[in-house]
């Protein structure tokens, strides 16, 4: 069974960078598409970024140009590099693939 574990979330000041990791176990990354989503307090879960099996990324407009999704198949890990963080990026960030979800990692950005 595939398991996803997100790490890297923390409380930071606006403008700094963070990198989130999603470690995958129970199967190779191979051709899976992976997604990062987030959910702020009192908000619906929203799409942030995805990367397909060929490494092609797509992004929500709100993070385009600031966030970068990548994958390292050898390490079975998917990353989300987040630059120029804003208070509105505060949320629990989730990794998702083919119906599997991680437990989430909290990112808090203060102004």
C-alpha positions in Angstrom: 0.0 0.0 0.0 1.3 3.4 -0.9 2.0 5.8 1.9 2.8 9.5 1.7 4.6 11.4 4.4 4.9 15.2 4.2 7.6 17.0 6.1 9.2 20.5 6.1 6.4 22.7 7.4 7.1 25.3 10.0 6.3 28.8 11.1 8.2 31.5 9.2 8.2 35.2 8.4 6.8 36.5 5.1 9.3 36.6 2.3 11.4 33.5 3.2 11.6 30.2 1.5 10.6 26.7 2.6 10.9 23.3 1.0 8.3 20.6 1.6 9.0 17.0 1.0 6.6 14.1 0.3 8.3 10.8 0.9 6.6 7.9 -0.9 6.7 4.3 0.3 5.0 1.1 -0.8 5.8 1.6 -4.5 8.0 3.5 -6.9 7.2 7.0 -8.1 7.5 5.7 -11.7 4.8 7.3 -13.8 2.5 8.5 -11.0 1.3 12.0 -11.0 1.7 13.8 -7.7 -0.2 16.8 -6.4 0.3 19.3 -3.6 -2.9 20.8 -2.2 -3.4 23.0 0.8 -6.2 23.9 3.2 -6.2 27.0 5.3 -8.3 27.4 8.4 -11.9 27.6 7.5 -11.2 27.2 3.8 -11.7 24.5 1.3 -8.8 22.4 0.2 -7.3 23.9 -2.9 -4.9 22.8 -5.6 -1.3 24.1 -5.4 0.8 22.2 -7.9 1.1 18.9 -9.7 3.8 17.0 -11.6 3.1 14.2 -14.0 5.2 11.1 -14.7 7.2 13.0 -17.3 8.1 15.7 -14.8 5.8 18.3 -16.3 4.5 20.7 -13.7 1.4 22.8 -13.4 0.6 25.4 -10.8 -2.3 27.4 -9.3 -2.2 31.0 -10.4 -1.7 32.1 -6.8 1.7 30.3 -6.6 2.9 30.5 -10.1 6.4 32.0 -10.2 7.0 31.5 -6.5 6.6 27.7 -6.0 8.3 24.9 -7.8 7.3 21.2 -7.7 9.9 18.6 -8.5 10.4 14.8 -8.1 13.3 12.6 -7.4 12.4 9.1 -8.5 15.6 7.7 -7.1 14.7 9.0 -3.6 11.0 8.3 -4.0 10.3 11.9 -3.0 8.3 14.8 -4.4 9.2 18.3 -3.3 7.5 21.7 -3.2 10.0 24.6 -3.1 8.1 27.7 -1.8 9.8 31.1 -2.3 8.6 34.6 -1.3 6.1 33.1 1.1 3.1 35.3 2.0 0.7 35.2 5.0 -2.0 33.9 2.6 0.1 30.8 2.0 -0.6 29.7 5.6 -2.2 26.3 5.4 -1.8 22.6 5.9 -0.1 21.2 2.9 -1.0 17.8 1.6 0.6 15.4 -0.9 -1.7 13.3 -3.0 -1.4 10.7 -5.6 -4.0 8.3 -7.1 -6.3 8.6 -4.1 -3.6 8.3 -1.5 -3.1 11.2 0.9 -0.4 12.1 3.4 -1.2 13.5 6.9 -0.3 17.0 5.9 2.3 19.5 7.2 1.5 22.9 8.6 3.0 26.0 7.1 2.4 29.3 8.9 3.6 32.6 7.4 3.5 35.7 9.6 3.7 39.2 8.3 
